[in-house]
Amino acid sequence: MPKAKKQDAAPTFALLELFDQLHTAKLGRRAVFIRGKDGARVRDLVASQGAAGVADLMRAFFASEDRWIADHGYTVGVFASQAGKLLALEARRAKADAWIGECDRLHGGACETAMVHRLRIKKGAGDGA
């Protein structure tokens, strides 16, 4: 049984290392971790999103210009609390990308509405898409 536990811990440990690297790149300082609690949060996210999905969410978290995230800090707790928002934004962007692609196909990239959506996506708003 301990062998399975070590295997389960491997993606969590790797993701916490990634979190620390992204934190250091963004803020110039290593992340502060709460022993046990942060690992459990990451493990829970891995269970629903898979390790690659959590890694993508971490990258989106540190790339986000969301004011709430910046005000509350770049911690695993804030990351876990914002995972749903990050997933929703990702879904809106994917939907907007598909819509813009169709508009480009129909109008040859000259559609004014598609240009507005491109600007919103670039700014990270994603609203209205």
Legacy VTK file of the C-alpha trace (Angstrom):
# vtk DataFile Version 3.0
C-alpha trace
ASCII
DATASET POLYDATA
POINTS 129 float
0.000 0.000 0.000
2.721 2.610 0.723
3.943 2.212 -2.872
0.563 3.400 -4.225
0.689 6.362 -1.855
4.073 7.410 -3.248
2.743 7.132 -6.807
-0.276 9.262 -5.873
2.029 11.860 -4.350
4.229 12.163 -7.454
1.904 14.399 -9.527
1.068 16.512 -6.471
4.737 17.063 -5.657
5.554 17.894 -9.305
2.644 20.350 -9.451
3.712 22.050 -6.228
7.196 22.411 -7.754
5.608 23.943 -10.865
3.572 26.291 -8.666
6.774 27.373 -6.907
8.547 27.964 -10.237
5.656 30.025 -11.630
5.414 31.974 -8.355
9.143 32.725 -8.403
9.001 33.803 -12.060
6.082 36.169 -11.388
7.013 37.582 -7.981
10.745 36.959 -7.662
10.235 34.971 -4.457
9.473 31.364 -3.659
5.930 30.380 -2.777
4.827 29.842 0.810
3.191 26.442 1.292
1.006 25.231 4.140
2.109 21.690 4.839
-0.591 19.127 4.184
-3.301 21.636 3.309
-1.848 22.808 -0.004
-0.945 19.293 -1.095
-4.512 18.182 -0.372
-5.924 21.050 -2.426
-3.726 20.166 -5.396
-4.553 16.455 -5.010
-8.286 17.282 -5.075
-7.843 19.322 -8.255
-5.838 16.514 -9.873
-8.689 14.114 -9.099
-11.121 16.235 -11.120
-8.888 17.866 -13.752
-5.924 15.525 -14.147
-2.306 16.584 -13.627
-1.989 18.232 -17.059
-5.235 20.129 -16.503
-4.021 21.433 -13.140
-0.705 22.488 -14.689
-2.624 24.429 -17.372
-4.765 26.067 -14.684
-1.635 27.060 -12.747
-0.186 28.711 -15.835
-3.477 30.536 -16.426
-3.569 31.588 -12.752
-0.138 33.200 -12.880
-0.810 34.758 -16.310
-4.148 36.188 -15.179
-4.533 39.910 -14.730
-7.587 39.372 -12.525
-7.603 42.075 -9.854
-9.122 39.788 -7.200
-6.302 37.283 -7.607
-3.648 40.006 -7.436
-5.266 41.533 -4.334
-5.585 38.224 -2.476
-2.169 36.818 -3.310
-0.664 34.024 -5.301
-1.150 31.158 -2.864
-2.336 27.603 -3.428
-5.475 28.465 -1.459
-6.331 31.377 -3.743
-5.454 29.245 -6.778
-7.788 26.443 -5.649
-10.581 28.931 -4.908
-10.274 30.434 -8.389
-10.018 27.174 -10.368
-13.698 27.334 -11.309
-13.339 30.897 -12.567
-10.252 29.956 -14.574
-12.095 26.994 -16.127
-15.060 29.217 -17.028
-12.770 31.806 -18.620
-11.008 29.068 -20.573
-14.381 27.784 -21.817
-15.500 31.309 -22.834
-12.246 31.836 -24.695
-12.570 28.509 -26.508
-16.151 29.375 -27.466
-15.074 32.830 -28.646
-12.179 31.347 -30.633
-14.585 28.977 -32.391
-17.035 31.803 -33.066
-14.281 34.103 -34.356
-12.954 31.308 -36.569
-16.398 30.896 -38.122
-16.746 34.655 -38.561
-13.306 34.802 -40.203
-14.306 31.986 -42.523
-17.499 33.784 -43.532
-16.175 37.352 -43.685
-12.485 36.879 -44.392
-11.374 38.381 -41.063
-13.123 41.698 -41.709
-15.945 41.202 -39.201
-16.022 44.122 -36.750
-17.682 42.060 -33.992
-14.955 39.421 -34.249
-12.315 42.149 -33.902
-13.999 43.382 -30.706
-14.005 39.838 -29.308
-10.323 39.425 -30.207
-9.491 42.551 -28.196
-11.521 41.322 -25.209
-9.796 37.942 -25.307
-6.368 39.575 -25.602
-7.129 41.747 -22.554
-8.341 38.686 -20.661
-11.907 39.872 -20.241
-13.516 37.210 -22.371
-16.908 38.685 -21.470
-19.663 38.555 -23.971
-18.104 35.695 -25.904
LINES 1 130
129 0 1 2 3 4 5 6 7 8 9 10 11 12 13 14 15 16 17 18 19 20 21 22 23 24 25 26 27 28 29 30 31 32 33 34 35 36 37 38 39 40 41 42 43 44 45 46 47 48 49 50 51 52 53 54 55 56 57 58 59 60 61 62 63 64 65 66 67 68 69 70 71 72 73 74 75 76 77 78 79 80 81 82 83 84 85 86 87 88 89 90 91 92 93 94 95 96 97 98 99 100 101 102 103 104 105 106 107 108 109 110 111 112 113 114 115 116 117 118 119 120 121 122 123 124 125 126 127 128
